[in-house]
């Protein structure tokens, strides 16, 4: 059975970037038996701490998409982040906004594999983990990587987001 097109796009982006996991091996998207819509569910399915899950959250920042890769142990401080970024309105994006800018659905948004580049912030708390796990384009897909790799493959900016 052929993987979902979103999973294929994420794997292609990982391959093109020569992305690596915590052991230095190529990052490979894995399909879990069931969808994992929350960091807690992903952590349980993978046998890791919730802080090692890199949540991909899309925000509407003055009508522009902003991808925030945050530790599953954190909640984004939207007011603080808006002030840091100098935006007037920073709010969780609607499902339509997310799909339009990522081609993916909430609960499965990956850090890569989007139709175009997205401004990306990467939670510095993810640096505390030798390996982190991110969504792979659909809610049951994940892939292993590292904080440094997330910064590199997304051209992201390190940020304190909580």
N, C-alpha and C positions, 0 to 999 in steps of 0.2 A: 504494500500500500504506500502510495506517494505521500510524503509529509505535506501539511498545509502550506500554501504559498507564502504565508507570513514566516513560517519556520524556515522555509527555503531561503527567503530574503535575508533573514537574520544570519543563517549559517554562511551564506555567500558574503555578507558584510564582515563576519568574523574571519572567514578565510582570506578575504581580500586584505584585511588589516593584519593578518598573521597573528591574531589574538591568542593569548596563552592563558592557561589556568594556573592555579597556585603551585603546581608541580613543574611548570614550564612547558607542559604539553599543549598541543593545539586545543583551543576551546571548542567544544562540540555540544550542540543543542541536544538535550535529552528530553524525551517525552515521559511524563509521569503517568501512572495509571489513572489518576483523576485530576481535574482542574484544581489549582491552588490560587484562590482569589485574594488571599491575604498573606502577609509576611509570616504570620504565625503558622498558617497551614503549610506554606512552603518549607519553613524551618522544620516542622514536624516530619514532613514527607522526606526531607533530605537528611535528617538527623544532625542538624547544625543549630547553632543559636540564632535567635531571631535577628540579632544585630548583624549577622553575616549575610542577611538578605538585602539586596540592593533594590528597593522599591523604585520603579520608574513612574513618577508622577508628572502629569502634564498640567501646567497652569496656564491660564489666560492672563498675560501680563500686558495690560493696555492693548488688548486685541492681538498680541503676538504670542506664539507658543513658546513656552519655557519648559524644558525637561529638567526635573530635579531628581537626581538619583540619591535617595536617602536611605540610611540604615533603617532596617525594619524595626529597630528599637526606638526610633524617633518619630515625632510628629513635626511637620514643617511649621515654623513660626512665620506665617504669611505676612503679618504686619511688619515684623523685623526684617524679613527678606525684601519686602516691597521698599522699605526705607533704604536698605543697603543698595538695592538695584536702581533706586530713583524712579520707580514706577508709581503711578497713581492708584491703579487697581490691580491687585494680584489675587486671583481666585481660582479654585479648582475648575478645570475646564469641563464643559458638557461632553457627554459621549460623542455627539456629532463633531465637536471641535477636535476632540482627541483623534477620532477616525480620519478626519479631513487632513490633519497634519502628520499623522504617524502611519496611517493605513492599517492600524491595529486597534483592538478593543481594550477598554479599561479592564484590568486584571491580567492582561497579557502583553502590555506594552514593553517592548525591549528597548535597551539603550541605543540600538543600531537597527538598520534595516528599514528606515523610513524613506518616503519619497524624496526628501531633501534634507539638508542639514538643519538641526535644531540647536538653538542656544541651550547649553547644558551646564548645570551645576552639579558637582559631585560632593556629597557629604564627606567631610574629612574624617568622621567617625568610622567610615568603612576601612580606613587605613589601619585600624586596630586588628584586622583579620587577615590572615595569610591568604585566604581564599574567600571570595564572596560569590553569591549566586544571584543571577539576574533573570528576568523573564525572557522567553525566547520567541515572542510574537503571538502566542496564543496562551490561554490560561493554564494549560497543562505542560507547557514547554519551559525549560530553564537551561541555563548554561553556567559553568564555573569560570571565574576569571579572578582578577585581583584589582585592588584599588588603583594601582598605577596603570594597569591596562585599561580600566574604565576611563581614566583621564585621557589616555592616549587615543583609544579607538573612537571616543566621542568628541575629541578636541574640547573636553570639558574644562571647567574652572573649579578648583577646589573651593569649598565653601562650608561654613558652619551654618546649617540650615534649621537647627532645632532651637 
